[in-house]
Amino acid sequence: PGGFGGMPDFDNQKDIDFQKKYSVDFFSQGCIRMGEDENEEEYNLTIFKYLDKKFGKSWRSEIRSDAIGLK
């Protein structure tokens, strides 16, 4: 990944296809945080549980490998 100003590039076709297929959006705050109580990993783990419940675990082979909390 990589992007301007430390922001990951979420504009490649694989990411776009994943977002459409599973009705989720990739978002990264980079080095900017909206509040002290934010926890991207905890939030993603909640989303991952939802995806597991709705789609099984097959989606895991399609998501970008650098998704926070995936490993």
N, C-alpha and C positions, 0 to 999 in steps of 0.2 A: 504494500500500500504506500501511498505517499500522495501528497497533494500540496497545494500552496499554503504556506504559513503553518505547517504541521497538521493540517486537516487531511484525513484520509480521503482517497479518491473513491467516491461511491457512484461514479458515473459509468463504470464499465457495464457491458451488456449482461454479464453473469449476475452482477448485483441487482441490476434493474429487473431481470427475469425472476430472481429469488423474491424480491420485494413484492412484485405483482402476484406471483404464485401463492405466497403465504400471507399476503395482506399485512406486511410489516414494513417499516421504514428504517433505514440505517441513518443514524445520526451520531455525530461526534462533536463534542464541545472542544476538542483539542485541549489547549492549555487554559481555556476560559471556563469557569464554573459559574452556574447560576446561584448556587447556595451551598452552604457548608454541609448540609445534610444529604447531599446527593451521593449516590452510590451506584455508579454505572453497572458494576458487576452484579450487585443484588437485583437491580432492575432487570438486567438481561437474564439472570437465572429464572426470574418469574416468567419472562417471555418464553424462555427455553422450555419450561415446564408446560406452558400452554401449548406450544408447538408439539411437544411430545404427546400430550393428551389428545390433541386434535388430529395429528398426522403420523403418529408413531415416531420412530427415530430416523427415518429415511432422510428427513430434511437436513440432518447434521452433515451429510456428505455433500450437500449443495451450498451451505453457508460459507462465507469467507472465513478462512482459517484464523484470522486475527480478531474475530469477534470476542470482545471482553467477556471472560467467564466461561467460554466454551470448553476449554481444556480441563 
